[in-house]
Each structure stands twice: as C-alpha cells, then as structure tokens.
C-alpha cells in the first residue's frame, strides 16, 4: 500500500489494503504467531475474552490469556481455545511472574484492568520481560498509566496504542474538553509523535514518522461496550502474524469499522454487540484480501 510521505492523510480502503498485503497465513498455528492478552480483573474477564477471540478471528495461531486467578478456571472453560493463566495481582492475593511472556510474539495489555497501581505493575513486567522482538498493544487502563511508566521507549517502535478520548486526554496531558473540535487524525498524530508508537484513534491511524491514514467506514454503533477490546484484539492478532505496527493498525481499524457497517443492515446502526463484531471479522478479512 503506498504510504504518504508529505503528512497527507491517505484513505484506507479495501483496494488500498490489497496493495499492502498481510504476511502469508499458510503453515501451522505456530507460524501465525503466539498472542498473550494481559487483563481481566474479577469483574471484567469478558474484555480479555473478546480481545483474545478477536485475535484468533484475524488469523493469530496461538492464544494465551492472563486474568485474575479467581476467574481463571471459568475463563478457561468458556474459551477452550486459549491457555489461561491466573494472576494473583488482580485479586490482591499475591504476585505472579509472567514466565510465559517469553513465548509471546505479540502482547496486549489493558482489557478489563481496573486498578492503576496493578496495571502499572503488570505493564512494567511486560516491558521488562517480554521477548526482545515481541510486538506490544496498549489499551484501556494500560494507556492511562503509560505517562508514568518507565521503559516504554525501548518498545515504542514495536507498539500500537488504541486510546479512546479520555485516554487520549491522559496521554497528551490536556483538559477534558481540550480535544473537542480538534481534527481526530491530528490528535492521533500528536500521540504518535509523543510516544514514538503507532496510534489508532477513532478510525484514524498515525505513525511517529508522520504517516497518517483514515478509514472511511464505521458509525456511531461502534461506540458500544467491548468494542475497543475487539479492535485491540484485532491489532495484536495481526502483529502476531508478522504485520508491522502501521500495517496492523490500518488493517485492524478497517476490519473493525467495516464489521460494524456489515451489522448495521441486519441489526441496526445501534444495538449490536461487540461479540457480533468479532464474528464478522473473518469474512471481512477474506473479502478484503481477495
């Protein structure tokens, strides 16, 4: 896919993505990459499950989830496709190492986390112990604590950030109403420059080198509980397959938005569920690739 060199914004369409093909998906599940999703507090394990299934739906080969120890058994039964690890940190019952990080090709931190101190601890563990070449996606609370976490600069070039508006305000250290009326692609570009990472923000993608893209798809119905987990999961799944951060950000943002467009005629522009977005991803993917 041709990329802009003069900071012009390029539209992300199916035809444009075909000129930027994803890595070959042939081979075994191990060839398509190992994903680890870290999150899932006792009250919100579903966020990790949505993200994990989304990663599998876009073609990642192997999935592991790290969730609160108290809900790990239930999550393992509900999602038999995943290896599930318990984290005492999320229950306040101890501290578990993330020894299994070494095998992850791509790691997503944030879905379902609800405590800033615990999130900061877990993100620090990931930054310190993930494999050198591992790709990283930060979402939700992991974005909220990022400004105070050391060591992210070592991983920034292999990372994608997926903020909502309140998380963008936190990342840019601006007041709650300061982003109102601003061009969203400019907001994405500001965050990308500040953190040296690719950013997907409200249908716009920006890279730290000034490249930027916009997806002319999607609608207000995408603003539903769990939708952001689906997007973050699609990003980490494509990273595990070998896509570079900008490519994963553009493809995942397009797939997520187009999945919402496909649901609108059948369900309505409002009222569909995030889990229904997940189910649309494989078909949108194959239709985009051909």
C-alpha positions in Angstrom: 0.0 0.0 0.0 1.5 3.4 -1.0 2.2 5.4 2.1 2.1 9.2 2.3 5.5 11.0 2.7 4.2 14.6 3.0 2.0 14.0 6.0 -1.1 13.9 3.8 -3.8 11.6 5.1 -4.4 8.5 3.0 -7.7 6.7 2.9 -7.7 3.1 4.0 -10.0 1.2 1.6 -10.1 -2.5 0.6 -8.3 -1.8 -2.7 -5.6 0.2 -0.9 -5.1 -2.6 1.6 -4.7 -5.2 -1.2 -1.7 -3.2 -2.2 -0.4 -3.7 1.4 -1.0 -7.5 1.8 -0.7 -9.1 5.2 2.0 -11.7 5.8 1.4 -15.2 4.3 -1.1 -17.1 6.5 0.0 -20.6 5.4 1.7 -23.0 7.7 1.0 -24.2 11.2 -0.6 -22.3 14.0 2.9 -21.5 15.4 3.8 -19.9 12.1 0.9 -17.4 12.6 2.2 -16.3 16.0 1.5 -16.5 19.7 -0.7 -13.9 21.3 -0.8 -13.1 25.1 -3.6 -10.8 26.4 -3.0 -9.5 30.0 -6.0 -8.1 31.8 -9.3 -9.4 33.1 -10.0 -8.2 36.6 -12.5 -10.3 38.6 -15.5 -8.2 37.5 -14.4 -7.8 33.8 -12.9 -11.0 32.4 -15.1 -10.7 29.3 -12.9 -7.9 28.0 -9.9 -10.2 27.7 -12.1 -12.9 26.1 -13.4 -10.5 23.5 -9.8 -9.4 22.7 -8.5 -12.9 22.6 -11.2 -14.3 20.3 -10.7 -11.2 18.0 -7.0 -12.0 17.7 -7.9 -15.6 16.6 -10.5 -14.4 14.2 -8.0 -12.3 12.3 -5.7 -15.3 12.0 -3.4 -15.5 15.0 -2.4 -19.1 15.7 -2.0 -19.5 19.4 -3.7 -17.6 22.3 -3.0 -17.3 25.9 -4.8 -15.1 28.5 -3.6 -13.8 31.8 -6.5 -13.0 34.1 -7.4 -12.7 37.8 -6.6 -16.0 39.5 -10.2 -16.2 40.9 -11.8 -16.3 37.4 -9.1 -18.2 35.5 -10.9 -21.5 35.7 -14.2 -20.0 34.5 -12.4 -18.3 31.6 -10.6 -21.5 30.6 -13.9 -23.3 30.4 -15.7 -20.5 28.5 -12.8 -20.2 26.0 -11.3 -23.6 25.4 -9.2 -22.3 22.5 -6.9 -20.4 25.0 -4.3 -21.3 27.6 -5.4 -19.3 30.7 -3.0 -18.2 33.4 -4.1 -16.8 36.8 -2.7 -13.6 38.2 -2.8 -13.1 41.9 -2.1 -9.4 41.4 -5.6 -8.9 40.1 -7.2 -10.5 43.2 -4.8 -8.9 45.8 -3.7 -12.4 46.7 -0.1 -12.3 45.7 2.2 -11.6 42.8 2.7 -14.0 39.9 5.5 -13.8 37.4 4.7 -13.8 33.7 7.1 -16.6 32.8 5.1 -17.4 29.7 5.8 -14.0 28.2 8.9 -15.4 26.6 6.9 -17.4 24.0 4.6 -14.5 23.0 5.1 -12.8 19.7 2.6 -10.1 20.5 1.2 -8.9 23.8 -1.9 -6.9 24.6 -2.1 -5.2 28.0 -5.2 -3.5 29.3 -8.5 -5.0 28.6 -10.5 -5.4 31.8 -8.0 -3.9 34.1 -9.5 -1.5 36.7 -6.7 -0.6 39.2 -4.0 1.9 38.2 -1.3 0.5 40.5 -1.8 -3.1 39.5 -1.9 -2.1 35.8 1.4 -0.2 36.3 3.0 -3.2 37.8 1.8 -5.6 35.1 2.9 -3.2 32.3 6.3 -2.9 33.9 6.6 -6.7 34.0 5.7 -6.9 30.3 8.1 -4.1 29.3 11.0 -5.8 31.3 10.5 -9.4 30.4 8.8 -9.8 27.0 10.9 -11.3 24.2 13.1 -8.7 22.5 11.2 -8.9 19.2 7.7 -9.1 20.7 5.1 -6.6 19.5 3.0 -4.7 22.0 -0.5 -3.2 22.1 -1.7 -1.0 24.9 -5.4 -0.3 25.6 -7.7 0.9 28.4 -6.0 1.3 31.8 -2.6 0.5 30.3 -2.9 3.8 28.4 -4.0 5.6 31.5 -0.8 4.7 33.4 1.6 4.9 30.4 2.7 8.5 31.1 4.2 7.4 34.4 5.8 4.1 33.3 9.5 3.9 32.6 10.9 1.7 29.9 8.3 2.1 27.2 10.7 3.9 24.9 12.6 0.6 24.5 9.4 -0.9 23.0 7.8 2.1 21.3 8.9 1.2 17.8 7.1 -2.1 18.0 3.9 -0.8 19.7 0.4 0.2 18.8 -1.8 2.4 21.1 -5.6 2.3 20.9 -6.9 5.2 23.0 -10.4 6.5 23.4 -11.0 10.2 24.0 -10.4 10.1 27.8 -7.3 8.1 27.3 -6.0 10.5 24.6 -6.5 13.3 27.1 -4.4 11.5 29.6 -1.7 10.6 27.1 -1.4 14.3 26.0 -1.9 15.7 29.5 -4.8 18.0 28.4 -8.0 19.1 30.0 -11.2 17.0 29.4 -12.6 19.4 26.9 -9.4 20.3 25.1 -9.8 17.8 22.3 -13.3 18.9 21.5 -13.5 20.1 17.9 -9.9 19.0 17.1 -9.2 17.0 13.9 -9.1 13.4 15.2 -6.2 12.4 12.9 -4.2 15.3 14.3 -4.8 14.0 17.8 -3.6 10.6 16.7 -0.5 12.1 15.1 0.2 14.1 18.3 0.1 11.0 20.4 2.2 9.0 17.9 4.9 11.7 18.0 4.9 11.9 21.7 5.2 8.2 22.4 7.0 7.0 19.3 4.3 4.4 18.6 1.6 3.8 16.0 -1.8 5.1 17.2 -5.4 4.0 16.2 -7.8 6.7 17.4 -11.5 6.9 16.3 -10.9 5.5 12.8 -7.6 7.3 12.2 -4.1 5.8 12.3 -0.9 7.7 12.7 2.7 6.6 12.8 5.5 8.5 14.6 7.3 9.3 11.3 4.4 11.5 10.2 2.4 9.0 8.1 -1.3 9.1 8.7 -4.4 7.2 7.4 -8.2 7.5 7.8 -10.8 4.7 7.5 -13.9 5.9 5.6 -16.1 3.3 7.3 -17.8 2.8 10.6 -20.6 4.7 12.5 -21.8 5.5 16.0 -22.8 2.0 16.7 -19.2 1.0 17.2 -19.3 3.0 20.4 -20.6 0.0 22.4 -19.3 -1.8 25.5 -16.4 -4.1 24.5 -15.9 -2.6 21.0 -12.5 -1.3 21.9 -11.4 -4.7 23.2 -12.3 -6.1 19.8 -10.2 -3.5 18.0 -7.2 -4.0 20.3 -7.5 -7.8 19.8 -7.5 -7.5 16.1 -4.4 -5.3 16.2 -2.5 -7.8 18.4 -3.6 -10.7 16.3 -2.2 -9.1 13.1 1.0 -8.2 14.9 1.4 -11.8 15.9 1.0 -12.8 12.3 4.0 -10.6 11.4 2.4 -7.4 10.3 4.4 -4.3 11.2 2.7 -1.8 13.6 1.4 0.6 11.0 0.0 -2.2 8.8 -1.6 -3.9 11.8 -3.1 -0.6 12.9 -4.6 0.2 9.5 -5.9 -3.3 8.7 -7.4 -3.8 12.2 -9.1 -0.4 12.2 -10.6 -1.0 8.8 -11.8 -4.5 9.7 -13.3 -3.3 12.9 -15.2 -0.4 11.2 -16.3 -2.5 8.3 -17.6 -5.2 10.6 -19.9 -2.5 12.1 -21.0 -1.5 8.7 -21.9 -5.1 7.9 -24.0 -5.4 11.0 -26.0 -2.2 10.5 -28.4 -3.5 7.8 -29.2 -6.7 9.8 -29.2 -5.4 13.4 -29.4 -1.7 13.1 -26.8 1.1 13.5 -27.3 0.9 17.2 -27.8 -2.2 19.4 -25.4 -4.7 18.0 -22.9 -6.3 20.5 -19.2 -6.3 20.5 -19.2 -10.1 20.3 -21.1 -9.8 17.0 -18.3 -7.6 15.6 -15.9 -10.4 16.4 -17.9 -12.9 14.4 -17.8 -10.6 11.3 -14.0 -10.2 11.3 -13.0 -13.4 9.3 -15.4 -12.7 6.5 -14.4 -9.0 6.2 -10.8 -10.1 6.2 -11.2 -12.6 3.4 -13.3 -10.3 1.3 -10.7 -7.6 1.7 -7.8 -9.8 0.8 -9.3 -11.2 -2.5 
